[in-house]
Amino acid sequence: MHPCLIGYAYRSLLLGLLGVWLGLAPGPMQVASARPAADPGPPALVNGGFECSLGFTPQAGINGRVPSGWTAVLLDGYPRLNSTNLEFAQDCGDYGFEKIEGQDSLVFLSQDIETLPEPGKPFDAAVYQKVAVTPGAAYSLSGRMLSLCGGSFSNPNDCPQGYYMSKMLGIDPMGGTDPLAPTVIWVEDQRNFMQSGWVNLRMGTTAQSDRITVFARIRSPFRWHGNHAFVDAYSLVRAPTAHFVELPATVQGNHTAVRWDGVQSPDVAAIPGGTYQLLFDVQYRRAGDAAWTDWQIGQPAGEAVFAASCQAQSYELRLRARSEQPAGSGGAWPNHRYPGDWSAPAGVLFVMGPCLPRAYLPWVSK
C-alpha cells in the first residue's frame, strides 16, 4: 500500500476511536419509529356520555347549557344546546328520550325550531374537549349521532330532497381548539334519521402533542322546521396498532408475500363483556399517486401475495388495525368500533423479472 494511504488509514482509525470515546461517532443506522417514548396510559375523556347528572352549565354566548368537561363554539347561527333531559323534562331523570347509553345525551336545536315565519334556522355548532395524551401514541375515537331534518313528528317526514344535516366527529392531533383549523381531521354523515337512525362515527389518529382535541359538530346548512340533532356515547381509547412483518424494500419480479400483524388496544381488551376482534385493512398505490386502493379489508393477522404490473415499478403499502365486535356476537354496549391510525407508507420496488398475471392471490391466515 502506498505510504500516504497507510498514513490516511491510520489517522482515520485514530479519529474513529477518539469519536467513539467522546460519544461523537455515529452508531448503527436507526430506523425511525412512531412509537411513543413512554407507555401511554388510557386517555381520560370527561363525560363522554353527556350525562346531565355530571353537570350541564351555562357558557357565555351560548343559548342553553354545555356538558361538563366540554366547551361549545358557534360557527354559524344561534342554535340551542342542552341536556336532552333538561330540555324536554326540566330535570335529570331517565325519561327514555333519544340516547344510546346512560340516562342522557346532548341535543342541538335550530333557532326558532317550529316558530313561524322562518322556523329551523341554519346553524353550525360544535363542542370540544382537550384530552391529555402521550405524543406519538395512537388513539381511537368512536361516537354516536342522530340528526332529524324536519323533526321527528312529521308523518311522513317532510325534509326536502337535497336537504341534510351533517353529523361530524373530529380530532385535532395537535391539540388545537379551532374547528376550522386545517389540523382537524373530520368524518361526516349527512343521512337523515329516516335512512340511518343513530350512526357510529369513528377515526384513529396519532397524537402530535401532549393534548389531542375531540369534537362533536352538527352543521345544518338549510333552513327547515324541526331541525335538531343528538350526540351521545363518545369513547376515546388507545388504538389498536398494526405493522408489516419483514416487508422487502426491493423485489426481483412482480410479486411478493405481504405479511401483517398487530396488537390489540389494552383499553378495548378491558371493556366488560366485549367480544372485540383485531382486524386489519391494507391499501396500496403506485409511488407518486395520491389515491389509495383497498386491497385487504377486515382481515385477521396473516399474509397475502401482492402482484404488481409487469414492469419495473415502485408501490407503497399502508395498513391499519381496527377493533370490532362481530355481528351476532352479543358483546358490550354501546357497540363502538375502534379504528387505528394508518401506518406511514412502506415502499416496495419491483424489478423487472419473471411476471405473474396481476391478480389477488389467495389470502393465508396467520
Secondary structure by P-SEA (a helix, b strand, c coil): ccaaaaaaaaaaaaaaaaaaaacccccccccccccccccccccccccccccccccccccccccbbbcccbbbbbccccccccccccccccccccccccccccccbbbbbccccccccccccccccbbbbbbbbcccbbbbbbbbbbbbccccccccccccccbbbbbbbbbccccccccccccccccccccccccccbbbbcbbbbbcccbbbbbbbbbbcccccccccccccccccbbbbbbbccccccccccbbbbbbccccccccccccccbbbbbbbbbbbcccccbbbbcccccccbbbbbbcccccbbbbbbbbbbbbbcccccccccbbbbbcccccbbbbbbcccccccccccccccc
